[in-house]
Amino acid sequence: MQQEPICTVLFCSTKVLAERQWQKAKDMNAQKPKI
């Protein structure tokens, strides 16, 4: 029962993806004119 490495890799890549999406959203919000 040694599934830790796979889970860690999946978790890490998911975290990276989420952070990238968040950064993209932040950039888009920054470019948007404030109402």
mmJSON file of the N, C-alpha and C atoms, coordinates in Angstrom:
{"data_MODEL":{"atom_site":{
"group_PDB":["ATOM","ATOM","ATOM","ATOM","ATOM","ATOM","ATOM","ATOM","ATOM","ATOM","ATOM","ATOM","ATOM","ATOM","ATOM","ATOM","ATOM","ATOM","ATOM","ATOM","ATOM","ATOM","ATOM","ATOM","ATOM","ATOM","ATOM","ATOM","ATOM","ATOM","ATOM","ATOM","ATOM","ATOM","ATOM","ATOM","ATOM","ATOM","ATOM","ATOM","ATOM","ATOM","ATOM","ATOM","ATOM","ATOM","ATOM","ATOM","ATOM","ATOM","ATOM","ATOM","ATOM","ATOM","ATOM","ATOM","ATOM","ATOM","ATOM","ATOM","ATOM","ATOM","ATOM","ATOM","ATOM","ATOM","ATOM","ATOM","ATOM","ATOM","ATOM","ATOM","ATOM","ATOM","ATOM","ATOM","ATOM","ATOM","ATOM","ATOM","ATOM","ATOM","ATOM","ATOM","ATOM","ATOM","ATOM","ATOM","ATOM","ATOM","ATOM","ATOM","ATOM","ATOM","ATOM","ATOM","ATOM","ATOM","ATOM","ATOM","ATOM","ATOM","ATOM","ATOM","ATOM"],
"id":[1,2,3,4,5,6,7,8,9,10,11,12,13,14,15,16,17,18,19,20,21,22,23,24,25,26,27,28,29,30,31,32,33,34,35,36,37,38,39,40,41,42,43,44,45,46,47,48,49,50,51,52,53,54,55,56,57,58,59,60,61,62,63,64,65,66,67,68,69,70,71,72,73,74,75,76,77,78,79,80,81,82,83,84,85,86,87,88,89,90,91,92,93,94,95,96,97,98,99,100,101,102,103,104,105],
"type_symbol":["N","C","C","N","C","C","N","C","C","N","C","C","N","C","C","N","C","C","N","C","C","N","C","C","N","C","C","N","C","C","N","C","C","N","C","C","N","C","C","N","C","C","N","C","C","N","C","C","N","C","C","N","C","C","N","C","C","N","C","C","N","C","C","N","C","C","N","C","C","N","C","C","N","C","C","N","C","C","N","C","C","N","C","C","N","C","C","N","C","C","N","C","C","N","C","C","N","C","C","N","C","C","N","C","C"],
"label_atom_id":["N","CA","C","N","CA","C","N","CA","C","N","CA","C","N","CA","C","N","CA","C","N","CA","C","N","CA","C","N","CA","C","N","CA","C","N","CA","C","N","CA","C","N","CA","C","N","CA","C","N","CA","C","N","CA","C","N","CA","C","N","CA","C","N","CA","C","N","CA","C","N","CA","C","N","CA","C","N","CA","C","N","CA","C","N","CA","C","N","CA","C","N","CA","C","N","CA","C","N","CA","C","N","CA","C","N","CA","C","N","CA","C","N","CA","C","N","CA","C","N","CA","C"],
"label_alt_id":[null,null,null,null,null,null,null,null,null,null,null,null,null,null,null,null,null,null,null,null,null,null,null,null,null,null,null,null,null,null,null,null,null,null,null,null,null,null,null,null,null,null,null,null,null,null,null,null,null,null,null,null,null,null,null,null,null,null,null,null,null,null,null,null,null,null,null,null,null,null,null,null,null,null,null,null,null,null,null,null,null,null,null,null,null,null,null,null,null,null,null,null,null,null,null,null,null,null,null,null,null,null,null,null,null],
"label_comp_id":["MET","MET","MET","GLN","GLN","GLN","GLN","GLN","GLN","GLU","GLU","GLU","PRO","PRO","PRO","ILE","ILE","ILE","CYS","CYS","CYS","THR","THR","THR","VAL","VAL","VAL","LEU","LEU","LEU","PHE","PHE","PHE","CYS","CYS","CYS","SER","SER","SER","THR","THR","THR","LYS","LYS","LYS","VAL","VAL","VAL","LEU","LEU","LEU","ALA","ALA","ALA","GLU","GLU","GLU","ARG","ARG","ARG","GLN","GLN","GLN","TRP","TRP","TRP","GLN","GLN","GLN","LYS","LYS","LYS","ALA","ALA","ALA","LYS","LYS","LYS","ASP","ASP","ASP","MET","MET","MET","ASN","ASN","ASN","ALA","ALA","ALA","GLN","GLN","GLN","LYS","LYS","LYS","PRO","PRO","PRO","LYS","LYS","LYS","ILE","ILE","ILE"],
"label_asym_id":["A","A","A","A","A","A","A","A","A","A","A","A","A","A","A","A","A","A","A","A","A","A","A","A","A","A","A","A","A","A","A","A","A","A","A","A","A","A","A","A","A","A","A","A","A","A","A","A","A","A","A","A","A","A","A","A","A","A","A","A","A","A","A","A","A","A","A","A","A","A","A","A","A","A","A","A","A","A","A","A","A","A","A","A","A","A","A","A","A","A","A","A","A","A","A","A","A","A","A","A","A","A","A","A","A"],
"label_entity_id":["1","1","1","1","1","1","1","1","1","1","1","1","1","1","1","1","1","1","1","1","1","1","1","1","1","1","1","1","1","1","1","1","1","1","1","1","1","1","1","1","1","1","1","1","1","1","1","1","1","1","1","1","1","1","1","1","1","1","1","1","1","1","1","1","1","1","1","1","1","1","1","1","1","1","1","1","1","1","1","1","1","1","1","1","1","1","1","1","1","1","1","1","1","1","1","1","1","1","1","1","1","1","1","1","1"],
"label_seq_id":[1,1,1,2,2,2,3,3,3,4,4,4,5,5,5,6,6,6,7,7,7,8,8,8,9,9,9,10,10,10,11,11,11,12,12,12,13,13,13,14,14,14,15,15,15,16,16,16,17,17,17,18,18,18,19,19,19,20,20,20,21,21,21,22,22,22,23,23,23,24,24,24,25,25,25,26,26,26,27,27,27,28,28,28,29,29,29,30,30,30,31,31,31,32,32,32,33,33,33,34,34,34,35,35,35],
"pdbx_PDB_ins_code":[null,null,null,null,null,null,null,null,null,null,null,null,null,null,null,null,null,null,null,null,null,null,null,null,null,null,null,null,null,null,null,null,null,null,null,null,null,null,null,null,null,null,null,null,null,null,null,null,null,null,null,null,null,null,null,null,null,null,null,null,null,null,null,null,null,null,null,null,null,null,null,null,null,null,null,null,null,null,null,null,null,null,null,null,null,null,null,null,null,null,null,null,null,null,null,null,null,null,null,null,null,null,null,null,null],
"Cartn_x":[0.852,0.0,0.883,1.605,2.477,2.015,0.937,0.401,0.737,1.507,1.798,2.461,3.521,4.2,3.242,2.391,1.459,0.525,-0.01,-0.93,-0.229,1.007,1.739,1.94,2.322,2.542,1.246,0.16,-1.132,-1.487,-1.311,-1.667,-0.831,0.482,1.385,0.984,0.756,0.412,-0.921,-1.86,-3.147,-2.956,-2.103,-1.849,-1.231,-0.267,0.395,-0.623,-1.471,-2.485,-3.414,-3.86,-4.77,-4.104,-2.833,-2.127,-1.998,-1.737,-1.603,-2.928,-4.027,-5.346,-5.636,-5.282,-5.527,-4.743,-3.487,-2.642,-3.239,-3.722,-4.313,-5.532,-6.383,-7.585,-7.198,-6.158,-5.717,-5.251,-4.484,-3.997,-5.165,-6.133,-7.291,-8.044,-8.199,-8.894,-8.124,-6.803,-5.982,-6.125,-6.274,-6.393,-7.786,-8.756,-10.128,-10.256,-10.942,-11.179,-12.144,-11.809,-12.672,-13.917,-15.041,-16.315,-16.683],
"Cartn_y":[-1.208,0.0,1.253,1.458,2.639,3.528,4.245,5.127,6.583,6.809,8.193,8.992,8.468,9.253,9.743,8.837,9.219,10.32,10.122,11.115,12.463,12.42,13.667,14.37,13.606,14.209,14.82,14.074,14.585,15.857,15.806,16.959,18.165,17.928,19.032,19.652,18.813,19.348,20.09,19.554,20.233,21.582,21.607,22.865,23.882,23.422,24.328,24.864,23.965,24.39,25.421,25.146,26.063,27.418,27.389,28.652,29.421,28.695,29.353,29.996,29.246,29.779,31.018,30.95,32.067,33.286,33.06,34.161,34.775,33.919,34.404,35.265,34.768,35.512,36.847,36.823,38.054,39.058,38.575,39.462,40.049,39.215,39.691,40.737,40.5,41.466,42.773,42.676,43.88,44.694,44.013,44.717,45.305,44.735,45.221,46.61,47.514,48.838,48.726,49.378,49.29,50.138,49.566,50.279,50.972],
"Cartn_z":[0.0,0.0,0.0,-1.087,-1.146,-2.304,-2.077,-3.12,-2.832,-1.785,-1.4,-2.518,-3.148,-4.188,-5.267,-5.759,-6.822,-6.322,-5.133,-4.582,-4.435,-3.96,-3.764,-5.095,-6.104,-7.427,-7.936,-7.814,-8.269,-7.519,-6.2,-5.377,-5.767,-5.951,-6.29,-7.616,-8.628,-9.946,-9.879,-9.097,-8.958,-8.294,-7.272,-6.566,-7.517,-8.301,-9.252,-10.251,-10.754,-11.718,-11.092,-9.877,-9.199,-9.004,-8.597,-8.382,-9.691,-10.777,-12.075,-12.475,-12.293,-12.625,-11.795,-10.494,-9.595,-10.056,-10.425,-10.889,-12.154,-13.057,-14.3,-13.99,-13.086,-12.718,-12.096,-11.261,-10.612,-11.668,-12.634,-13.688,-14.471,-14.804,-15.556,-14.753,-13.462,-12.615,-12.547,-12.53,-12.45,-13.733,-14.868,-16.141,-16.322,-15.638,-15.771,-15.16,-15.835,-15.243,-14.074,-12.98,-11.788,-11.988,-11.59,-11.756,-10.45],
"occupancy":[1.0,1.0,1.0,1.0,1.0,1.0,1.0,1.0,1.0,1.0,1.0,1.0,1.0,1.0,1.0,1.0,1.0,1.0,1.0,1.0,1.0,1.0,1.0,1.0,1.0,1.0,1.0,1.0,1.0,1.0,1.0,1.0,1.0,1.0,1.0,1.0,1.0,1.0,1.0,1.0,1.0,1.0,1.0,1.0,1.0,1.0,1.0,1.0,1.0,1.0,1.0,1.0,1.0,1.0,1.0,1.0,1.0,1.0,1.0,1.0,1.0,1.0,1.0,1.0,1.0,1.0,1.0,1.0,1.0,1.0,1.0,1.0,1.0,1.0,1.0,1.0,1.0,1.0,1.0,1.0,1.0,1.0,1.0,1.0,1.0,1.0,1.0,1.0,1.0,1.0,1.0,1.0,1.0,1.0,1.0,1.0,1.0,1.0,1.0,1.0,1.0,1.0,1.0,1.0,1.0],
"B_iso_or_equiv":[0.0,0.0,0.0,0.0,0.0,0.0,0.0,0.0,0.0,0.0,0.0,0.0,0.0,0.0,0.0,0.0,0.0,0.0,0.0,0.0,0.0,0.0,0.0,0.0,0.0,0.0,0.0,0.0,0.0,0.0,0.0,0.0,0.0,0.0,0.0,0.0,0.0,0.0,0.0,0.0,0.0,0.0,0.0,0.0,0.0,0.0,0.0,0.0,0.0,0.0,0.0,0.0,0.0,0.0,0.0,0.0,0.0,0.0,0.0,0.0,0.0,0.0,0.0,0.0,0.0,0.0,0.0,0.0,0.0,0.0,0.0,0.0,0.0,0.0,0.0,0.0,0.0,0.0,0.0,0.0,0.0,0.0,0.0,0.0,0.0,0.0,0.0,0.0,0.0,0.0,0.0,0.0,0.0,0.0,0.0,0.0,0.0,0.0,0.0,0.0,0.0,0.0,0.0,0.0,0.0],
"pdbx_formal_charge":[null,null,null,null,null,null,null,null,null,null,null,null,null,null,null,null,null,null,null,null,null,null,null,null,null,null,null,null,null,null,null,null,null,null,null,null,null,null,null,null,null,null,null,null,null,null,null,null,null,null,null,null,null,null,null,null,null,null,null,null,null,null,null,null,null,null,null,null,null,null,null,null,null,null,null,null,null,null,null,null,null,null,null,null,null,null,null,null,null,null,null,null,null,null,null,null,null,null,null,null,null,null,null,null,null],
"auth_seq_id":[1,1,1,2,2,2,3,3,3,4,4,4,5,5,5,6,6,6,7,7,7,8,8,8,9,9,9,10,10,10,11,11,11,12,12,12,13,13,13,14,14,14,15,15,15,16,16,16,17,17,17,18,18,18,19,19,19,20,20,20,21,21,21,22,22,22,23,23,23,24,24,24,25,25,25,26,26,26,27,27,27,28,28,28,29,29,29,30,30,30,31,31,31,32,32,32,33,33,33,34,34,34,35,35,35],
"auth_comp_id":["MET","MET","MET","GLN","GLN","GLN","GLN","GLN","GLN","GLU","GLU","GLU","PRO","PRO","PRO","ILE","ILE","ILE","CYS","CYS","CYS","THR","THR","THR","VAL","VAL","VAL","LEU","LEU","LEU","PHE","PHE","PHE","CYS","CYS","CYS","SER","SER","SER","THR","THR","THR","LYS","LYS","LYS","VAL","VAL","VAL","LEU","LEU","LEU","ALA","ALA","ALA","GLU","GLU","GLU","ARG","ARG","ARG","GLN","GLN","GLN","TRP","TRP","TRP","GLN","GLN","GLN","LYS","LYS","LYS","ALA","ALA","ALA","LYS","LYS","LYS","ASP","ASP","ASP","MET","MET","MET","ASN","ASN","ASN","ALA","ALA","ALA","GLN","GLN","GLN","LYS","LYS","LYS","PRO","PRO","PRO","LYS","LYS","LYS","ILE","ILE","ILE"],
"auth_asym_id":["A","A","A","A","A","A","A","A","A","A","A","A","A","A","A","A","A","A","A","A","A","A","A","A","A","A","A","A","A","A","A","A","A","A","A","A","A","A","A","A","A","A","A","A","A","A","A","A","A","A","A","A","A","A","A","A","A","A","A","A","A","A","A","A","A","A","A","A","A","A","A","A","A","A","A","A","A","A","A","A","A","A","A","A","A","A","A","A","A","A","A","A","A","A","A","A","A","A","A","A","A","A","A","A","A"],
"auth_atom_id":["N","CA","C","N","CA","C","N","CA","C","N","CA","C","N","CA","C","N","CA","C","N","CA","C","N","CA","C","N","CA","C","N","CA","C","N","CA","C","N","CA","C","N","CA","C","N","CA","C","N","CA","C","N","CA","C","N","CA","C","N","CA","C","N","CA","C","N","CA","C","N","CA","C","N","CA","C","N","CA","C","N","CA","C","N","CA","C","N","CA","C","N","CA","C","N","CA","C","N","CA","C","N","CA","C","N","CA","C","N","CA","C","N","CA","C","N","CA","C","N","CA","C"],
"pdbx_PDB_model_num":[1,1,1,1,1,1,1,1,1,1,1,1,1,1,1,1,1,1,1,1,1,1,1,1,1,1,1,1,1,1,1,1,1,1,1,1,1,1,1,1,1,1,1,1,1,1,1,1,1,1,1,1,1,1,1,1,1,1,1,1,1,1,1,1,1,1,1,1,1,1,1,1,1,1,1,1,1,1,1,1,1,1,1,1,1,1,1,1,1,1,1,1,1,1,1,1,1,1,1,1,1,1,1,1,1]
}}}
